[in-house]
Amino acid sequence: MAATTMKSAKGLYIQVLIGVVLGAALGHFWPDLAVKMQPFGTAFIKLVRMIIAPIIFVTVVVGIAKLSDAREVGRIGIKAIVYFEVMTTLAMFVGLMVAHVLQPGAGLNVDPASLDVHTIAKYTAPSAHQDVVGFLMNIIPNTVVDAFTKGEILQVLLFAVLFGLGLSRLPGDHGKAIVHVLDEAGAGLFGVIALIMRVAPLGAFGAMAFTIGKYGIGALAQLGFLMLCFYLTCVIFIFAGMGLVAAMMGLNIFKIVRFIKEEFLIVLGTSSSEAAMPTLMEKLELLGCEKSLVGLTVPLGYAFNLDGSSIYFTMAIGFIAQALNIPLSWSDYLLILAVLLLTSKGAAAVTGGGFITLAATLATMNGKVPVAGMVLLLGIDRFMSEARAITNLFGNTVATIFVAWWEGSLDIRKARAVLDRPGGVEEAVLAE
């Protein structure tokens, strides 16, 4: 199955790179025309999201149905959640410390009374309804069809796990025909992904042109130091934090980054880590991770393992407090971490979830840092979302490999052989 889509990866890296560069150039020199390119990026993301739910369903169902021990599913899920919590907490702490040491908001001296709260109303209203209980209840769909029509990843995952377990418990050969049909359907779905990826360069071009055309590169100047701090922190977290995890497994983080370079550019162009999910799942299987484990860990990671978003939340709160001349004590920092451990999960799958989570966190701090301070970030949030999405992408890649290694199911020699091939994915596919 992996070969179906991966063969089409030849040249995709260059094509998407050209699309991103051309989009940025169009946005800079002809912004009015560039803004009109938005439908290309939006259409591409919609095409990918259209196929995510069925791919997750067939992958998880087939993988679980073939397992001999249903307890393995729970064990993998628990290990994944433990890893997610450790890494996201570390990411929050790193973001908080960088903001505290570098003080990106110091010197702005913004008067809180001058902030326009109306511009963030669409984020503060939903934040009032985001809590852990609501998030957990939302995992259970109203109906099975509703989960697929809304594209709710965790709802589809829940049903897929239950259906897969149901098939695995059938006596004898009962259910094998269904598993075979779903397995074949999965091959067809990845064939659809191969077709969709052909328009990835156009999607990256449209999304990048719109971003630069609408917000302008000049918008980065005023808050450039915050962006610089955030981008550097994400880079350091990827190559130091995730690099340490990779080293524990005997793998090289630089080679892992090279291995998913196509997905990196797609996420860079679209600012959406979901756009790379289907092909990422294929590549992880190609690397030596079991299909059932990939099917469980990757979707869970998109809800619970948001390293880039975690860094952003704590840095953003520190920046707002500094810009408004509000001193934060160590007890305030601990409160921020404690609250974010809960609220960061409550808005994981909501459109605009980053800002909604930020609003929910600030609202629980007893007015210490006003929610209205989020206005200061509106102008550059679109640019920062790219770094968030890219870090989330790498985080989920390393997380899945690590859980497979922890589970003892990762073929390390195969993984090293694939990562060491200078020809990249294309050469690895040919060697299969």
C-alpha positions in Angstrom: 0.0 0.0 0.0 2.8 2.4 0.8 4.2 2.2 -2.7 0.9 3.4 -4.2 1.3 6.9 -2.9 5.0 7.1 -2.3 5.9 6.6 -5.9 4.1 9.9 -6.6 6.4 11.6 -4.1 9.1 11.8 -6.7 9.5 15.5 -7.6 6.8 16.5 -5.1 9.3 18.2 -2.8 10.6 20.5 -5.6 7.1 21.2 -6.9 5.7 22.2 -3.5 8.8 24.3 -2.8 8.3 26.2 -6.1 4.6 26.7 -5.2 5.5 28.1 -1.8 8.2 30.5 -3.3 5.9 31.7 -6.1 3.0 32.2 -3.7 5.2 34.3 -1.4 6.4 36.3 -4.4 2.9 36.9 -5.7 1.7 37.9 -2.2 4.6 40.4 -1.8 4.5 42.1 -5.3 0.8 41.7 -6.2 -1.1 41.4 -2.9 -4.6 42.1 -4.3 -4.3 39.3 -6.9 -2.6 37.0 -4.3 -5.6 37.3 -1.9 -7.8 35.9 -4.6 -5.6 32.7 -4.7 -7.1 31.6 -1.3 -9.6 29.1 -2.9 -6.6 27.0 -4.2 -5.3 26.4 -0.7 -8.7 26.0 0.9 -9.7 23.4 -1.8 -6.6 21.4 -1.3 -7.0 21.2 2.5 -10.7 20.2 2.0 -9.7 17.5 -0.4 -7.3 16.0 2.2 -9.7 16.3 5.1 -12.3 14.6 2.9 -10.3 11.4 2.9 -8.8 11.5 6.4 -11.8 9.9 8.2 -12.2 6.9 6.0 -8.4 6.3 5.9 -8.3 6.3 9.7 -11.3 4.0 9.9 -10.0 1.3 7.5 -6.4 1.5 8.8 -7.4 1.1 12.5 -10.2 -1.5 11.9 -7.9 -3.7 9.7 -5.0 -3.3 12.1 -6.9 -4.1 15.3 -8.9 -7.0 13.7 -5.6 -8.7 12.9 -4.3 -8.4 16.5 -4.4 -11.5 18.5 -4.7 -9.7 21.9 -7.2 -6.9 22.3 -5.3 -5.7 25.3 -2.5 -4.6 23.0 -4.8 -1.8 21.8 -5.2 -0.4 25.3 -1.5 -0.7 26.0 -0.5 1.2 22.9 -3.0 3.9 23.6 -1.8 4.3 27.2 1.9 4.5 26.1 1.0 7.1 23.5 -0.9 9.3 26.0 2.0 9.1 28.5 4.5 10.2 25.9 2.2 13.0 24.7 1.8 14.4 28.2 5.5 14.3 28.9 6.5 16.1 25.7 3.7 18.7 25.7 4.5 19.6 29.3 8.1 19.9 28.4 7.2 22.1 25.4 5.1 24.4 27.6 7.9 24.7 30.1 10.4 25.5 27.4 8.2 28.2 25.9 7.6 29.7 29.3 11.3 29.8 30.2 12.2 31.4 26.8 9.6 34.1 27.2 10.8 34.7 30.8 14.5 35.0 29.8 14.3 36.8 26.5 11.3 39.1 27.4 9.9 39.5 23.8 7.1 41.8 25.0 9.2 44.1 27.2 9.3 47.7 26.1 6.0 47.7 24.2 4.2 49.5 27.1 0.7 48.8 25.9 -2.2 50.4 27.8 -4.7 47.7 28.6 -7.5 50.3 28.3 -6.6 50.8 24.6 -7.2 47.2 23.6 -10.2 46.5 21.3 -12.0 43.4 22.8 -14.4 43.2 19.9 -11.8 41.9 17.5 -11.3 38.8 19.6 -15.0 38.1 20.4 -15.2 35.1 18.0 -12.5 33.4 20.1 -13.6 34.4 23.6 -17.2 33.2 23.1 -16.3 29.6 22.2 -13.7 29.5 25.0 -16.3 29.8 27.6 -17.6 26.4 26.6 -14.3 24.6 26.3 -13.5 22.2 29.2 -12.1 18.8 29.7 -15.5 17.1 30.3 -17.0 18.7 27.2 -13.9 17.5 25.2 -14.2 13.9 26.5 -18.0 13.9 25.8 -17.4 15.1 22.3 -15.3 12.0 21.6 -18.6 10.0 21.6 -20.5 10.8 18.3 -24.2 11.3 18.2 -24.3 8.7 15.4 -21.7 6.8 13.5 -22.6 8.7 10.3 -22.4 12.0 12.2 -18.7 11.3 13.1 -17.9 10.8 9.4 -19.9 13.7 8.1 -18.3 16.2 10.5 -14.8 14.7 10.0 -14.2 14.4 13.8 -11.0 12.4 14.0 -11.4 11.2 17.6 -15.0 10.2 17.0 -14.0 8.2 14.0 -11.1 6.6 15.9 -13.4 5.6 18.7 -15.8 3.8 16.4 -13.0 2.2 14.4 -11.4 0.8 17.6 -14.7 -0.6 18.8 -15.5 -2.0 15.3 -12.0 -3.6 15.0 -12.3 -5.1 18.4 -15.8 -6.5 17.5 -14.4 -8.1 14.4 -11.4 -9.6 16.2 -13.8 -11.3 18.7 -15.8 -13.1 16.0 -15.3 -16.9 16.1 -13.5 -18.8 13.4 -13.2 -17.2 10.0 -16.2 -14.9 10.6 -15.3 -11.3 9.9 -12.3 -12.2 7.7 -14.2 -11.3 4.6 -15.0 -7.9 6.0 -11.4 -7.3 7.0 -10.3 -8.3 3.5 -12.8 -5.9 1.8 -11.7 -3.0 4.1 -8.0 -3.8 3.4 -8.7 -3.5 -0.3 -10.7 -0.4 0.2 -7.7 1.1 2.1 -5.5 0.5 -0.9 -8.1 2.4 -3.0 -8.2 5.3 -0.6 -4.5 5.7 -0.6 -4.8 5.7 -4.4 -7.1 8.7 -4.0 -4.5 10.4 -1.8 -1.9 9.9 -4.6 -4.2 11.8 -6.9 -4.9 14.6 -4.4 -1.1 15.0 -3.8 -0.7 16.0 -7.5 -2.4 19.3 -6.7 -0.4 19.9 -3.5 1.9 22.4 -5.2 -1.1 24.4 -6.3 -2.6 24.2 -2.8 0.6 25.4 -1.2 0.9 28.2 -3.8 -2.6 29.5 -3.1 -2.4 29.3 0.7 1.0 31.1 0.8 0.0 33.7 -1.7 -3.1 34.5 0.4 -1.2 34.7 3.7 1.5 37.1 2.4 -1.0 39.1 0.3 -3.4 39.7 3.1 -1.1 40.2 6.0 2.0 41.4 4.3 5.6 40.7 5.2 5.7 44.2 6.7 3.3 43.0 9.4 6.1 41.0 10.9 8.3 44.0 11.7 6.5 45.3 14.9 6.3 41.9 16.5 9.3 40.4 14.8 11.3 39.6 17.9 8.4 37.5 19.3 8.3 35.6 16.0 12.0 35.1 16.0 12.0 33.8 19.6 9.1 31.4 18.8 10.6 30.1 15.6 14.0 29.5 17.2 12.4 27.8 20.2 10.5 25.5 17.9 13.7 24.7 15.9 15.6 24.0 19.1 12.8 21.8 20.5 12.7 19.8 17.3 16.5 19.2 17.0 17.3 19.1 20.7 14.2 17.7 22.5 12.9 15.4 19.8 16.5 14.7 18.7 17.2 13.3 22.2 14.2 11.0 21.9 15.4 9.9 18.4 18.9 9.3 19.8 17.4 7.0 22.5 16.1 4.8 19.7 19.4 5.0 17.9 18.0 7.2 15.1 19.1 10.5 13.7 16.6 13.4 13.9 18.1 15.1 10.9 17.4 12.0 8.8 13.9 11.8 10.1 13.3 15.4 9.1 14.7 14.7 5.6 12.5 11.6 5.4 9.3 13.7 5.7 10.5 16.8 3.7 7.5 16.6 1.4 5.1 16.8 4.3 7.1 19.6 5.8 6.7 21.8 2.7 3.0 21.0 2.5 2.5 22.0 6.1 4.6 25.1 5.5 2.5 26.2 2.6 -0.9 25.4 4.0 -0.3 26.1 7.8 -2.2 22.9 8.4 -0.6 19.7 9.8 -3.7 17.7 8.9 -2.9 18.2 5.2 0.1 15.9 5.7 -1.6 13.2 7.8 -2.4 10.6 5.2 1.0 10.5 3.5 2.7 10.7 6.9 0.9 7.5 8.0 2.1 5.8 4.9 5.7 6.8 5.4 5.7 5.7 9.1 4.5 2.2 7.9 7.3 2.3 5.3 9.8 3.1 8.1 8.8 -0.1 10.0 6.0 0.9 12.3 3.0 -1.5 12.4 -0.2 -0.3 10.6 -2.4 -0.7 13.7 0.0 1.3 15.8 0.3 4.1 13.3 -3.5 4.2 12.9 -3.9 4.6 16.7 -1.0 6.9 17.5 -1.1 9.5 14.7 -4.8 10.5 15.1 -4.4 10.6 18.9 -1.3 12.8 18.4 -3.3 15.3 16.4 -5.5 15.8 19.4 -3.1 15.4 22.4 0.5 15.8 21.1 0.6 19.5 20.0 4.2 20.4 20.9 4.3 23.5 18.7 0.9 24.8 20.1 2.1 24.1 23.6 5.2 26.3 23.1 3.0 29.0 21.5 0.5 29.1 24.4 3.1 29.8 27.1 5.2 32.2 25.1 2.0 34.1 24.1 0.9 34.5 27.7 4.4 35.6 28.7 4.5 38.1 25.8 1.1 39.6 26.6 2.0 40.0 30.3 5.2 41.7 29.4 3.6 44.0 26.8 1.0 45.1 29.4 3.7 45.5 32.1 2.1 42.8 34.3 4.7 41.0 36.4 4.3 37.2 36.7 5.5 35.2 39.7 6.7 31.6 39.8 3.3 30.7 41.2 1.7 32.3 38.2 3.9 30.3 35.9 2.9 27.1 37.7 -0.8 28.1 37.4 -0.3 28.7 33.7 1.2 25.2 33.2 -1.5 23.5 35.3 -4.3 25.2 33.5 -2.9 24.6 30.0 -2.5 20.8 30.8 -6.3 20.8 30.8 -7.4 23.6 28.4 -4.9 22.7 25.6 -6.9 19.4 25.2 -10.3 21.0 25.3 -10.0 22.9 22.0 -7.6 20.6 20.1 -10.0 19.9 17.2 -11.8 23.2 17.1 -11.3 25.6 14.2 -9.3 28.5 15.6 -8.5 26.2 18.5 -5.2 27.9 19.3 -6.7 31.2 20.1 -9.8 29.6 21.8 -7.4 27.7 24.1 -5.4 30.8 24.8 -8.6 32.7 25.7 -9.8 29.9 27.9 -6.5 29.8 29.8 -6.4 33.5 30.4 -10.0 33.5 31.6 -9.1 31.1 34.3 -6.3 33.2 35.7 -8.6 35.5 37.7 -7.9 38.5 35.5 -4.1 38.4 36.1 -3.5 38.7 32.4 -6.5 40.2 30.5 -8.0 38.1 27.7 -8.2 41.3 25.6 -4.4 41.2 25.4 -4.8 38.6 22.7 -5.4 41.5 20.3 -1.7 42.0 20.2 -1.2 38.7 18.5 -3.8 38.8 15.8 -1.6 40.4 13.2 1.0 37.7 13.3 -0.9 34.6 14.4 -1.2 33.4 10.8 2.6 33.4 10.4 3.1 31.8 13.8 0.6 29.1 12.9 3.1 27.7 10.3 5.7 27.1 13.0 3.1 25.5 15.3 1.9 23.2 12.5 5.4 22.2 11.5 6.5 21.4 15.1 3.3 19.4 15.6 4.0 17.5 12.4 7.6 16.5 13.6 6.3 15.9 17.1 3.7 13.3 15.9 6.3 11.7 13.6 8.8 11.1 16.4 6.0 10.2 18.8 4.7 7.4 16.6 8.2 6.0 16.0 9.0 6.2 19.8 5.8 4.4 20.8 6.5 1.7 18.2 10.1 1.4 19.7 8.7 1.4 23.2 6.2 -1.3 22.2 9.1 -3.4 20.8 7.5 -3.6 17.4 9.8 -1.2 15.5 12.1 -2.8 13.1 15.2 -0.6 13.9 17.4 -2.0 11.2 14.7 -1.4 8.6 14.2 2.1 9.9 17.9 2.9 9.8 18.1 1.5 6.3 15.2 3.6 5.0 16.5 6.8 6.7 20.1 6.2 5.4 19.1 5.9 1.8 20.3 9.0 -0.1 17.5 8.6 -2.6 14.9 9.2 0.1 11.4 7.8 -0.1 11.5 6.9 -3.8 14.5 4.7 -3.3 13.0 3.1 -0.2 9.8 2.2 -2.2 11.8 0.7 -5.0 13.6 -1.4 -2.4 10.4 -2.8 -1.0 
